Amino acid sequence: MKIQRKRIVVKSAVTIASAALATSALSACSSTSNADDSQPSVLAALYPLQFAAQSVVGDQGTVENLTPPGVDSHDLELTPQQIASIQDADLVLYIKGFQPAVDDAVSSIGDRALNVTDLVETIEGGENSHDHSDEDHSDEKHSDEDHSDEDHSDEKHSDEDHSDEDHSDAEQSAVDPHVWLDPTMMATIGAAVAEQLAGTTDDSSSNFVANSDQLTNELNTLDEEWKSGTKECTSRDLVVAHEAFGYLAARYNFEQMGVNGLSPETEPSPTAIARAADFVKDNDVKTIYYESVAAPEVAQTVADETGAETAVLDPIETLPAGSDADYFSLMRGNLDAVKTGQPCS
């Protein structure tokens, strides 16, 4: 049976201008620790948001990452000290629904918390995972007689419907949180940080804007590298073990097809793996991508069944402990992997 290609669904979100208006009360809500015009403090829920904020703040404030290097950002648990620091910060950058512990901690700090997915147009993800579960059991649910509707209705719900409930919060909401994998969205986040911090200190506001403009220029260069590097590719089907690359695919004209959905912890069923293998063979896909921080078994299983190669795509959610990489080097590493794996001329 031939698998359906991943279709990206765009939903409306507020623009950066409206987000700025909605948060214009930041200066009035700044923490009392900065009431003496000291430098602003920023907390980021995970590495790419830290990178954007640090690029804007420079040495005119402090930026800290709530997710330590090497820690899976999905599983973040905050310490009491981190919860206290959130209450005192001038700005907290987070992604609603991605890290429940952060959602809880920022619920009481009002406009000082900035959900970055409010700044951009988000896409819906996890559809392949849900579609597979529906398709895998459609024949089983209706092929047998009345017992599918009557005798086993409760069993059907507990076995199948609950499989969806096991997915992460990100997948439950069907919103792909990985907005930073589109460089233009990173530029939007940087501009919003500069706008948010403008009210915290008069001395550094112009520096924040200048730094944001510099970041945007560098991200535009990266964006052009990706566009030119992936303009001519043999395959536009981006087959990944985990559907973390929807924004990357949308920006550079690929079709993401995930063996698994948005939740990296969910194990794909044998049927899902078989469908992915059929898709790879039917569409002459050369490479199956897996994440740098995840085990390669799912991708390797599909590759073994199809003769495809495996390669790493980094979702850039975190940095390995002691790594000297940064957002730009990791994104360029991803570009090299895609140019080789698709392949692109």
Secondary structure, DSSP 8 states (H G I E B T S, - for coil): --------EE-----HHHHHHHTTTHHHH--GGGTT----EEEESSHHHHHHHHHHHTTSSEEEESS-TTS-GGG----HHHHHHHHH-SEEEE-TTT-HHHHHHHTTSGGGEEEGGGSS--EE--HHHHHHHHHHTHHHHHHS-GGGTTTTHHHHIIIIIHHHHTS-HHHHHTB---GGGSHHHHHHHHHHHHHHHTTT-TTTHHHHHHHHHHHHHHHHHHHHHHHHHTSSBS--EEEESSS--HHHHHHTT-EEEESS-S-TTS---HHHHHHHHHHHHHTT--EEEEETTS-SHHHHHHHHHHT-EEEEE---S---TT----HHHHHHHHHHHHHHHTTB-
